[in-house]
Amino acid sequence: MNIPIWPGSSSFTSASASFYGGSTTIRPTPFGYYDSDATFKIEADKVADWCARKLGYPIMEVELQDINLFAALEEAVTEFSTQVNMNNAKDYMLTLQGTPASNNLSQRVVTPNLGRTISLAKQYGTEVGSGGDVDYKKGYIETSENVSEYDLDMLWANVSESGASIEIKRVFHEVTPAITRYFDPYVGTGAGTQQMLDSFGWGSYSPSVSFMVMPLYADLLRMQAIEMNDMIRKSTYSFEIRNNKLRLFPIPEEGAIVWFEYILTSERNNPLKAPTGSISDLSNVPYSRISFTNIKDIGLQWIYKYALATSKEMLGLVRGKYSTVPIPGSEMTLNGADLIAQGREDKTTLITELTTLLQSMTRQGQMEQETAIATALSTQLSKVPLYIYVK
């Protein structure tokens, strides 16, 4: 059986291979991702020749064709591009999530922002009424004499929201604010204030506030006293609400209108607020394969090594088909298993090294490095003697 071997040279443009006495023209690489890349065309033949020599050619026959070595190079470039893009997507996912998936992010600088963080925080703002992304709606009921309990689902949701579930956020049923029943301290017309001013000898002056301004905590204490008086000594305005059933205190003595604010629970619970076509997860982050021409020295060296490791694995699989080959008077044992193990180990090591390097280049990794540098610099500067200036 005539097993095709490396002929000693290759031509990426023609890419023809002989199989068992026949000749078949095959596409240079399986996927053709970089077939039109001018730099890839030049490097492909060089990498194929380098891999063949590293595998023992010309001292040993290499049972691989040019298309096998081209495929190894294509896989190496694709793997490098995938690792870089995957690391970038992970680092910027919080910023990218929810943005249009139509933009090509490959080899573009992504500026981090607080957009997604604020969007997450808005959910809390919705609950406490200090912002958020859910509209507050207003409704009202008409109270009746001597009736304290009102079903807001029946009176409002079923009528105005077609039976949709609502959640009450605020009820406008409050006593008149204490400040409106407490005189303005800057006027100084109250009897208590006048008596106090007289005791200081300022009563004959006009206006009295030109000489004294009461501290603000006095206003707060007075308003608190008024509110506590209303709560304990009188049946002050208040309410309780359970399951959208509103109970008013004190019991209304006449008909009136009570306003309230509410949200639709369907809007608050809707998880699909981002527009269709937005980035949702790692699967649709718009990172495309990096152009081979744009990859520089650090990436090229990694790609060459990965292509060699893949070539080792392929050669091991080929040689592993026949563990021994008969020769005149004896037989020869092939090293297929060793090549497979070494090739896979080299690939794992290369990916681990690249992953570690990429993780150190993330925003978190760079900030940790800057912190370490600042700490070391501070330690060094602390050893520098300070000058003593004497006049």
Secondary structure, DSSP 8 states (H G I E B T S, - for coil): -------S---TTT-EEEETTEEEE--SSSS-SSTT-HHHHHHHHHHHHHHHHHTTTTTS-----HHHHHHHHHHHHHHHHHHHHHHHHHHHHHHHTTSBTTS--TT------SHHHHHHHHHHHHHHTS--SS--EEEEEE--TT--EEEHIIIIIHHHSTT--EEEEEEE-----GGGGS--TTT--SHHHHHHHHHTT-TTSSSGGGT----HHHHHHHHHHHHHHHHHHS---EEEEETTEEEEES--SS--EEEEEEEEHHHHT----S-TTB--SGGG-------GGG--HHHHHHHHHHHHHHHHHHHHHHHHT-SEEEETTEEEE--HHHHHHHHHHHHHHHHHHHHHHHHHTSHHHHHHHHHHHHHHHHHHHHTS-------
